[in-house]
């Protein structure tokens, strides 16, 4: 299998895009370290399912992505118990929707910590193992909002623009080490994160749920369709292939044509 003897650490992987990536990489033989919050029984079921798919080990670590010390401890645990990490997918993210003048400072700080700073802390902690192995894949789940902006999402847009810059910097620093660093920037994917922001968007814009779905979420995507978790996961898997070794410092859009406009 493509990723036999490789280990992937994926933040925010107990649901949504992160879990989709975990399943795709496990299907190619990767050992997986899951991270995130959720129902303990459901997480254990997913962990066991990943082991059954991959034939390799899968662990769960509840590290809080707003805590640098917990992130460092998670990476150290991955190295000790699974090896690597050879692949890091920085996916953890949260959202808050409000006008700038009303944007709660604590929400700004929390979004920057989880959406941007955690990606830095993961990268910093994982690089030594990747360098030692002479191979690595740093994949940042950014967003179309790493390239363009939308109203009422100041912290999220700022964080995702920052993630794109982090990926470029990592790519340049690691270009001769066998390690690539790339962003995947989806448009709207139907995930719990997207679903949870609908009420705030309804309030901020004075719209109904149906209007938010049609006139906000999908209005910018010419396909008028949500991107699927499986499509994002397939792109992440491709970036792990040897054929993708020359792709580094890139921001790969998968957004139904949103940023082509």
Secondary structure, DSSP 4 states (H G I P E B T S, - for coil): -TTTT-EEEETT-SSHHHHHHHHHHHTTT-EEEEE--S-HHHHHHHHHHHHHHHSS-EEEE---TT-HHHHHHHHHHHHHHT---SEEEE---------GGG--HHHHHHHIIIIIIHHHHHHHHHHHHHHHHT-EEEEEE--GGGTS--TT-HHHHHHHHHHHHHHHHHHHHTTTTTEEEEEEEES-B-SHHHHHHHHHHHHHHT--HHHIIIIIITTT-TT-SPBPHHHHHHHHHHHTSGGGTT--S-EEEESTTGGG-
